[in-house]
């Protein structure tokens, strides 16, 4: 039991970290493509998180603050998704719950937060919010699909039957 719990925690942390990295990479590429600093988006969101503009010396405070919150959120999402994946191994009916949970929490929450950043802060554009959300979901679900390959194969075989 303890070994299985440790495996679920390890998978959850890896899945969350990969989701985090995918989102960060998307925004870094988008920022650079627009001629901005690679950390422009986390800086703008970090300023909003800290409720105000800061001196240039404190630029990294905003970046670190936002990244800390974002990392914590993706790790928690990854842990929840890994738990559902482990349960789906026992009950295949939960597999769709896993997918919908990751898409709902990993998609709805950033899109809701994106609405605030798009409409009120003008820190992001809607396509950027969508791309970041999709990248995070692909990173998280992609890893869990790889880690639970037997479950994926079983689900496809059940679908064919």
N, C-alpha and C positions, 0 to 999 in steps of 0.2 A: 504494500500500500504506500509506504513512504517513498519507494523507488518510483512508483507511478506518479505520485504527487510531484516529486522532483523533476521528472520528465516533463510533466505538464507545465510547470513553472519555467523550466529551461526553454521549452518550445514557445511559451507565451512571451517571454522576454525577447527571444530572437525574432519572433513574428512582429512584435511591437517595434523593435529596433529597426527592422527592415522597412516597416511602414513609415517610420520617422525619417529614415535615410532617403526613401523614395520621394517623400514630400519635399524634404530639404533640397534634394538634387533638382527637382522640377523648378522650384522657385529660384535656385541659384542660376540655373540655365536661363530661365526667363529674364531674370534681372540683368545678367550679362548681355543677353541678346538685345535688351532695350537700352544698353549703354549705361546701366546703373551699377552701383556697387553690388558684389555678390550677396551681401548681407542686407540689402536695402529692405526687403520685405520683412525679415524678422526684426529689423530695427524699427520700422514703422509700426509693426504690431506690438513690439515691446514697449514703445512709447505710449501707445494706447493702453496697454496693460498697466503701465505705471502711471497713467493719467496725467500726461503732460510732456511738454518738450523739455529736453535736458541740454546741458552744456555739451559741446563737442567731446570733451574729455570723457563724458559718461556714456558715449555712444555704445560701448561694449556692454554696459550694464543693461540696456534695453534689449540687446541681442541675446545676452545670456538669460535674462529673465524670460523672454518669450520662448527661447529654446528649451528652457527647463520645464515650463508649463506644457509645451508641446510634447516633449519627450515623456513626461509623466503620463499625459493623456494617451499617447500611443502605446506605452508599455501596459497600461491598464486595459486598453482595448485588446492588445495582444494576449494578455493573460485570460481575459474573458473568452476570447475566440479559441484559445488552446484548450480551455476547459470544455467548451462546447464540442470541439473536435474530438477530444477524448471520449466524451459521452456519446458522440455520434458513432464511434467505433462499436459501441454496445447496442445502440438504437439508431439505425440508419435514417429513421424519420427525423432525427434532430439535425441531419446534415444541412437541410435547407434552412433550418433555424440559424445555423452557424453563418451561412452565407448572408442571410437577411440581416442578422445582427451586426455583422461587420460592415455591411453596406449602409445600414441605418445609422449606427453609431459613428462609423468612420466617414460616412457621407453626410448625413443630416446635420450633425453637430457642426462640422466645418462649414457646411453650406449656410446654416443659420448664422454662425459667426461671420461667414463671408458676407452675408447680407448687411451686417453691421459695418464691416470694414469697407464694403463697396458703397453703400448708401450714405453712411455718416462720416467715415474717416477718409474715404477716397484713397485708401492704401492699396487696394487690389481691384482688379476687374473680374467680372463673372467668369470668363473663360479660364482665368488663372485659378480661381477657387475650384472650379470643376476639375481641371487638370491635376491639381494637388490632391483633391479627394480621391480621384480615380487611381492615381499613382500610389497613394497610401493603401487603398484597398487591395490593389494588385500585389503590392509588396507583402502585406499581411496574409492574404488568402493564398497567394502563390507559394509562400513558404509552407503554410499549413497543408496545402495540397501535396507538396513534395514530401513533407514529413509523414503524411498519412496516405501514401500512395495506394496502399491496399484498400483503404476505404473508398478512394476515388474509383479504383478499378471495380470494386464491388457495386458501387452506385451505378456505374455505366452498364455493368452486366445486368443489374436489376432493371434498368431502364429499357434495355434491349428485349428483355423477356416479357 
